């Protein structure tokens, strides 16, 4: 594989950077809200699962 000079590397990076399509402000806000909602839903779900497993373990240990 041929080595490129630092100048050529910088030119290639700039060329690739021009190809990037940045999301609009609306898309960014919508995605952030979706992530927040999913985080709350999953947090509540895992809290329930953890509470259930904790209760089952306490019950199993009380049998001994």
DRENDRENFI-309338 format. One record per atom (N, C-alpha, C, O): residue number from 0; residue in one letter; x, z, y. Coordinates in nm, 2 decimals. Layout:
! DRENDRENFI-309338
{NUM,a,{X,Z,Y}}
...
//
This chain:
! DRENDRENFI-309338
{0,x,{0.08,0.00,-0.12}}
{0,x,{0.00,0.00,0.00}}
{0,x,{0.09,0.00,0.12}}
{0,x,{0.18,0.08,0.14}}
{1,x,{0.07,-0.09,0.21}}
{1,x,{0.15,-0.11,0.33}}
{1,x,{0.12,0.00,0.43}}
{1,x,{0.01,0.04,0.45}}
{2,x,{0.23,0.05,0.50}}
{2,x,{0.21,0.16,0.60}}
{2,x,{0.18,0.09,0.73}}
{2,x,{0.23,-0.02,0.76}}
{3,x,{0.09,0.16,0.81}}
{3,x,{0.06,0.11,0.94}}
{3,x,{0.13,0.19,1.04}}
{3,x,{0.16,0.31,1.02}}
{4,x,{0.15,0.13,1.16}}
{4,x,{0.21,0.20,1.27}}
{4,x,{0.11,0.30,1.33}}
{4,x,{-0.01,0.28,1.32}}
{5,x,{0.16,0.40,1.40}}
{5,x,{0.07,0.49,1.47}}
{5,x,{-0.03,0.42,1.57}}
{5,x,{-0.15,0.46,1.58}}
{6,x,{0.02,0.32,1.64}}
{6,x,{-0.06,0.24,1.73}}
{6,x,{-0.17,0.17,1.66}}
{6,x,{-0.29,0.17,1.70}}
{7,x,{-0.14,0.11,1.55}}
{7,x,{-0.24,0.03,1.47}}
{7,x,{-0.34,0.13,1.41}}
{7,x,{-0.46,0.10,1.40}}
{8,x,{-0.30,0.25,1.37}}
{8,x,{-0.39,0.35,1.31}}
{8,x,{-0.49,0.39,1.42}}
{8,x,{-0.61,0.40,1.39}}
{9,x,{-0.44,0.41,1.54}}
{9,x,{-0.53,0.45,1.65}}
{9,x,{-0.63,0.34,1.68}}
{9,x,{-0.75,0.37,1.70}}
{10,x,{-0.59,0.22,1.68}}
{10,x,{-0.68,0.11,1.70}}
{10,x,{-0.79,0.10,1.59}}
{10,x,{-0.90,0.07,1.62}}
{11,x,{-0.74,0.13,1.46}}
{11,x,{-0.84,0.13,1.35}}
{11,x,{-0.94,0.24,1.37}}
{11,x,{-1.06,0.22,1.34}}
{12,x,{-0.89,0.36,1.41}}
{12,x,{-0.98,0.47,1.43}}
{12,x,{-1.08,0.44,1.54}}
{12,x,{-1.20,0.47,1.52}}
{13,x,{-1.04,0.38,1.65}}
{13,x,{-1.13,0.35,1.76}}
{13,x,{-1.23,0.24,1.71}}
{13,x,{-1.35,0.25,1.75}}
{14,x,{-1.19,0.14,1.63}}
{14,x,{-1.28,0.04,1.58}}
{14,x,{-1.39,0.10,1.49}}
{14,x,{-1.51,0.07,1.50}}
{15,x,{-1.35,0.20,1.41}}
{15,x,{-1.45,0.27,1.32}}
{15,x,{-1.54,0.35,1.40}}
{15,x,{-1.66,0.37,1.37}}
{16,x,{-1.48,0.42,1.51}}
{16,x,{-1.56,0.51,1.59}}
{16,x,{-1.67,0.43,1.66}}
{16,x,{-1.78,0.48,1.69}}
{17,x,{-1.65,0.30,1.70}}
{17,x,{-1.75,0.22,1.77}}
{17,x,{-1.86,0.18,1.67}}
{17,x,{-1.97,0.15,1.72}}
{18,x,{-1.84,0.19,1.54}}
{18,x,{-1.94,0.16,1.44}}
{18,x,{-2.04,0.27,1.42}}
{18,x,{-2.15,0.25,1.36}}
{19,x,{-2.01,0.39,1.47}}
{19,x,{-2.09,0.51,1.44}}
{19,x,{-2.22,0.50,1.52}}
{19,x,{-2.22,0.47,1.64}}
{20,x,{-2.33,0.53,1.45}}
{20,x,{-2.46,0.53,1.52}}
{20,x,{-2.50,0.68,1.53}}
{20,x,{-2.53,0.74,1.43}}
{21,x,{-2.51,0.72,1.65}}
{21,x,{-2.54,0.86,1.68}}
{21,x,{-2.69,0.88,1.68}}
{21,x,{-2.76,0.80,1.73}}
{22,x,{-2.74,1.00,1.63}}
{22,x,{-2.89,1.02,1.64}}
{22,x,{-2.93,1.05,1.78}}
{22,x,{-2.86,1.10,1.86}}
{23,x,{-3.06,1.02,1.80}}
{23,x,{-3.11,1.04,1.94}}
{23,x,{-3.14,1.19,1.95}}
{23,x,{-3.13,1.27,1.85}}
{24,x,{-3.17,1.24,2.07}}
{24,x,{-3.20,1.38,2.10}}
{24,x,{-3.32,1.42,2.02}}
{24,x,{-3.33,1.53,1.96}}
{25,x,{-3.42,1.33,2.01}}
{25,x,{-3.55,1.36,1.94}}
{25,x,{-3.52,1.38,1.79}}
{25,x,{-3.57,1.47,1.73}}
{26,x,{-3.44,1.29,1.73}}
{26,x,{-3.40,1.31,1.59}}
{26,x,{-3.33,1.43,1.56}}
{26,x,{-3.35,1.50,1.46}}
{27,x,{-3.24,1.47,1.65}}
{27,x,{-3.16,1.59,1.64}}
{27,x,{-3.25,1.71,1.64}}
{27,x,{-3.23,1.80,1.56}}
{28,x,{-3.34,1.72,1.74}}
{28,x,{-3.43,1.83,1.75}}
{28,x,{-3.52,1.84,1.63}}
{28,x,{-3.54,1.95,1.57}}
{29,x,{-3.57,1.73,1.58}}
{29,x,{-3.66,1.73,1.47}}
{29,x,{-3.59,1.78,1.34}}
{29,x,{-3.65,1.85,1.27}}
{30,x,{-3.47,1.73,1.32}}
{30,x,{-3.39,1.77,1.21}}
{30,x,{-3.36,1.92,1.21}}
{30,x,{-3.36,1.99,1.11}}
{31,x,{-3.32,1.97,1.33}}
{31,x,{-3.29,2.11,1.35}}
{31,x,{-3.41,2.20,1.32}}
{31,x,{-3.40,2.30,1.25}}
{32,x,{-3.53,2.16,1.36}}
{32,x,{-3.65,2.23,1.33}}
{32,x,{-3.68,2.23,1.18}}
{32,x,{-3.72,2.33,1.13}}
{33,x,{-3.67,2.12,1.12}}
{33,x,{-3.69,2.11,0.98}}
{33,x,{-3.59,2.20,0.90}}
{33,x,{-3.64,2.27,0.81}}
{34,x,{-3.47,2.20,0.94}}
{34,x,{-3.37,2.29,0.87}}
{34,x,{-3.41,2.43,0.89}}
{34,x,{-3.40,2.51,0.80}}
{35,x,{-3.45,2.47,1.01}}
{35,x,{-3.50,2.61,1.04}}
{35,x,{-3.61,2.65,0.95}}
{35,x,{-3.62,2.76,0.89}}
{36,x,{-3.71,2.56,0.94}}
{36,x,{-3.83,2.59,0.86}}
{36,x,{-3.79,2.60,0.71}}
{36,x,{-3.84,2.70,0.64}}
{37,x,{-3.71,2.51,0.66}}
{37,x,{-3.67,2.52,0.52}}
{37,x,{-3.59,2.64,0.50}}
{37,x,{-3.60,2.70,0.39}}
{38,x,{-3.51,2.69,0.59}}
{38,x,{-3.43,2.81,0.57}}
{38,x,{-3.52,2.93,0.56}}
{38,x,{-3.49,3.01,0.48}}
{39,x,{-3.62,2.94,0.64}}
{39,x,{-3.72,3.05,0.63}}
{39,x,{-3.79,3.05,0.50}}
{39,x,{-3.80,3.15,0.43}}
{40,x,{-3.84,2.93,0.46}}
{40,x,{-3.91,2.92,0.33}}
{40,x,{-3.82,2.96,0.21}}
{40,x,{-3.87,3.03,0.13}}
{41,x,{-3.70,2.91,0.21}}
{41,x,{-3.61,2.94,0.10}}
{41,x,{-3.57,3.08,0.10}}
{41,x,{-3.55,3.15,0.00}}
{42,x,{-3.55,3.14,0.22}}
{42,x,{-3.52,3.28,0.23}}
{42,x,{-3.63,3.37,0.17}}
{42,x,{-3.60,3.46,0.10}}
{43,x,{-3.75,3.34,0.20}}
{43,x,{-3.87,3.41,0.15}}
{43,x,{-3.87,3.40,0.00}}
{43,x,{-3.90,3.49,-0.07}}
{44,x,{-3.85,3.27,-0.05}}
{44,x,{-3.86,3.25,-0.19}}
{44,x,{-3.75,3.33,-0.27}}
{44,x,{-3.78,3.40,-0.36}}
{45,x,{-3.63,3.33,-0.22}}
{45,x,{-3.52,3.40,-0.29}}
{45,x,{-3.54,3.55,-0.27}}
{45,x,{-3.50,3.62,-0.36}}
{46,x,{-3.60,3.60,-0.16}}
{46,x,{-3.63,3.74,-0.15}}
{46,x,{-3.73,3.78,-0.26}}
{46,x,{-3.71,3.88,-0.32}}
{47,x,{-3.83,3.69,-0.28}}
{47,x,{-3.93,3.72,-0.39}}
{47,x,{-3.87,3.72,-0.52}}
{47,x,{-3.89,3.81,-0.61}}
{48,x,{-3.78,3.62,-0.55}}
{48,x,{-3.72,3.62,-0.68}}
{48,x,{-3.63,3.74,-0.71}}
{48,x,{-3.63,3.80,-0.81}}
{49,x,{-3.55,3.77,-0.60}}
{49,x,{-3.46,3.89,-0.61}}
{49,x,{-3.54,4.02,-0.63}}
{49,x,{-3.50,4.10,-0.71}}
{50,x,{-3.65,4.03,-0.56}}
{50,x,{-3.73,4.15,-0.58}}
{50,x,{-3.79,4.16,-0.72}}
{50,x,{-3.79,4.27,-0.78}}
{51,x,{-3.84,4.04,-0.77}}
{51,x,{-3.89,4.04,-0.90}}
{51,x,{-3.79,4.08,-1.01}}
{51,x,{-3.82,4.16,-1.09}}
{52,x,{-3.67,4.01,-1.00}}
{52,x,{-3.57,4.05,-1.10}}
{52,x,{-3.52,4.19,-1.08}}
{52,x,{-3.49,4.26,-1.19}}
{53,x,{-3.52,4.24,-0.96}}
{53,x,{-3.48,4.38,-0.94}}
{53,x,{-3.58,4.48,-1.01}}
{53,x,{-3.55,4.58,-1.07}}
{54,x,{-3.71,4.44,-1.00}}
{54,x,{-3.82,4.52,-1.06}}
{54,x,{-3.81,4.52,-1.21}}
{54,x,{-3.83,4.62,-1.28}}
{55,x,{-3.78,4.40,-1.26}}
{55,x,{-3.77,4.38,-1.41}}
{55,x,{-3.65,4.46,-1.46}}
{55,x,{-3.66,4.53,-1.56}}
{56,x,{-3.54,4.46,-1.39}}
{56,x,{-3.42,4.53,-1.43}}
{56,x,{-3.45,4.68,-1.43}}
{56,x,{-3.41,4.76,-1.52}}
{57,x,{-3.51,4.73,-1.32}}
{57,x,{-3.55,4.87,-1.31}}
{57,x,{-3.64,4.91,-1.43}}
{57,x,{-3.62,5.02,-1.48}}
{58,x,{-3.73,4.83,-1.46}}
{58,x,{-3.82,4.86,-1.57}}
{58,x,{-3.75,4.86,-1.71}}
{58,x,{-3.77,4.95,-1.79}}
{59,x,{-3.66,4.76,-1.73}}
{59,x,{-3.58,4.76,-1.85}}
{59,x,{-3.49,4.88,-1.86}}
{59,x,{-3.47,4.94,-1.97}}
{60,x,{-3.43,4.92,-1.75}}
{60,x,{-3.34,5.04,-1.76}}
{60,x,{-3.41,5.17,-1.77}}
{60,x,{-3.35,5.26,-1.82}}
{61,x,{-3.54,5.17,-1.73}}
{61,x,{-3.61,5.29,-1.75}}
{61,x,{-3.66,5.31,-1.89}}
{61,x,{-3.69,5.42,-1.93}}
{62,x,{-3.65,5.21,-1.98}}
{62,x,{-3.69,5.22,-2.12}}
{62,x,{-3.58,5.29,-2.20}}
{62,x,{-3.61,5.35,-2.30}}
{63,x,{-3.46,5.29,-2.15}}
{63,x,{-3.35,5.35,-2.22}}
{63,x,{-3.35,5.50,-2.23}}
{63,x,{-3.27,5.56,-2.29}}
//
